[in-house]
Amino acid sequence: MTKEEFLSELRSSLSGSVSAEVINENINYYENFINTQTRKGMDLDEVLEELGSPRLLAKTIIDTAPAGERRTVDGSSDEPSGSDHSDFIMPWWMIIIAVFAVILVIFLLFTFVSAIIPVLIVLAIVFLVIKVLGKGR
């Protein structure tokens, strides 16, 4: 594969999935990378082998592109519009924090209840004794 074939395949794999700006930035980056490595004495085949498949590179670029730079199947921006967060998906770390917060609240609630129950039992017994002794007079 030549450098031009590599860059052409990368460009076509990115086309329609990310903005033209992202495509141009990445094409320029990989063209400069290939040129720099070959100037340093690396064989072109070695450089291209080190980079791997242009389609795999394109998938990585698409997956890591900011939301506003990705394109949907119809070519429109993937960026959410306005304050519509109906498709918001909570990241995994936020879910873990929320679960731990709920567990902590439940733990603290049961700790408080288990600490106060003996006091309430003693108070109930005292009031019962006072009520029984008060009727006996």
Secondary structure by P-SEA (a helix, b strand, c coil): ccaaaaaaaaaaaacccccaaaaaaaaaaaaaaaaaaaaacccaaaaaaaaccaaaaaaaaaaacccccccccccccccccccccccccccaaaaaaaaaaaaaaaaaaaaaaaaaaaaaaaaaaaaaaaaaaaaac
